[in-house]
């Protein structure tokens, strides 16, 4: 069986190297996303927004006024707010040059992508390390 052949110590080392490289790449993506978001947050402007109902949508959008008085409506990422929150006031951070790219000023809205990427990279790096060190022998033995 080709699958069993890949579970040799050499196959484990190969798999460990692949997982470690994938983990390192995911870590680089996480760091890049984090740096990008930090730069956004440093230069972002703050405003008060209100959750509004949008015709034909099940999730509300956020409406806020920019510093120059322009009204902007954007849809927040994720499912943190539903229709029961319509009318609620929220803090918003936005780019002065592109106010349509705004975020509700919460940890989950601002840092979700970076946190998910960091968790994935940590899991891949740990699995790659354990595979390289031979600590996943119990998994390999379950196929014999």
C-alpha positions in Angstrom: 0.0 0.0 0.0 1.4 3.4 -1.0 -0.2 5.1 2.0 1.6 2.8 4.5 4.9 3.3 2.7 4.5 7.1 3.3 4.3 6.5 7.0 7.9 5.4 7.3 10.3 7.6 9.3 11.4 9.2 6.0 7.8 9.9 5.1 7.2 11.4 8.6 10.2 13.7 8.1 8.9 14.7 4.7 5.4 15.4 6.1 7.0 17.3 9.1 8.9 19.5 6.7 5.9 20.2 4.6 3.8 21.1 7.6 6.5 23.3 9.1 6.9 25.2 5.8 3.1 25.6 5.6 3.1 26.8 9.2 5.9 29.3 8.5 4.0 30.6 5.4 0.8 31.0 7.5 2.8 32.8 10.2 4.2 35.2 7.6 0.7 35.9 6.3 -0.5 36.5 9.9 2.3 38.9 10.5 1.6 40.8 7.2 -2.1 41.0 8.0 -1.3 42.2 11.5 1.1 44.9 10.3 -1.4 46.0 7.7 -4.2 46.3 10.3 -1.9 48.1 12.8 -1.0 50.7 10.2 -4.7 51.1 9.4 -5.6 51.5 13.0 -2.8 54.0 13.7 -4.1 56.3 10.9 -7.8 55.6 11.2 -10.3 58.2 12.3 -13.1 57.4 14.8 -16.8 58.1 14.6 -20.1 57.1 16.1 -22.2 54.8 13.9 -25.7 53.4 14.1 -26.8 49.9 13.1 -29.5 50.3 10.3 -31.8 47.9 8.5 -31.0 47.4 4.9 -33.9 46.4 2.5 -33.5 42.7 1.6 -30.7 42.0 4.0 -30.9 39.9 7.2 -27.9 41.6 8.9 -27.8 45.3 9.6 -25.4 47.8 8.1 -23.6 50.6 10.0 -24.2 54.2 9.1 -21.9 56.9 10.2 -20.7 60.4 9.3 -17.2 61.2 8.3 -15.2 64.1 9.7 -16.2 66.1 6.5 -19.9 65.4 7.0 -20.4 62.7 4.4 -22.7 59.8 5.3 -21.3 56.3 4.8 -23.1 53.0 5.0 -21.1 49.8 5.3 -21.7 46.2 6.2 -19.6 44.9 9.1 -17.6 41.7 8.7 -18.9 38.5 10.3 -22.1 37.9 12.1 -21.5 39.8 15.3 -24.8 41.8 15.0 -28.2 40.8 13.8 -31.6 42.5 13.4 -32.2 42.8 17.2 -29.4 45.4 17.4 -30.9 47.8 14.9 -30.6 51.3 16.2 -27.7 50.5 18.5 -24.8 53.0 18.6 -21.3 51.6 17.8 -17.8 53.0 17.6 -16.4 53.0 14.1 -12.9 53.4 12.8 -12.4 54.3 9.1 -9.8 55.4 6.6 -10.0 59.1 5.8 -9.3 58.5 2.1 -11.6 55.4 1.8 -14.4 55.7 4.4 -16.3 52.8 2.9 -13.6 50.5 4.3 -14.6 50.9 7.9 -14.8 48.5 10.9 -16.7 48.5 14.1 -14.1 49.2 16.8 -14.1 45.8 18.5 -11.4 43.1 18.9 -13.4 40.6 16.8 -14.1 43.0 14.0 -10.6 44.4 13.8 -8.4 41.3 14.6 -10.4 38.2 13.6 -8.5 37.5 10.4 -5.1 37.9 12.1 -6.1 35.7 15.0 -7.4 32.9 12.8 -4.2 33.0 10.7 -2.0 33.0 13.9 -3.9 29.9 15.3 -3.6 28.0 12.0 0.1 28.8 11.7 0.7 27.7 15.3 -1.2 24.4 14.8 0.7 23.7 11.6 4.1 24.6 13.1 3.4 22.5 16.2 2.2 19.5 14.1 5.2 19.8 11.8 7.6 19.9 14.8 6.0 16.9 16.5 6.0 15.0 13.3 9.7 15.8 12.7 10.5 14.8 16.3 8.6 11.5 15.9 6.1 12.3 18.7 3.2 11.4 16.5 4.1 7.7 16.4 0.8 6.9 18.1 -1.0 8.2 15.0 1.2 6.2 12.7 0.7 3.0 14.7 -3.0 3.3 14.4 -2.8 2.5 10.7 -0.8 -0.8 11.2 
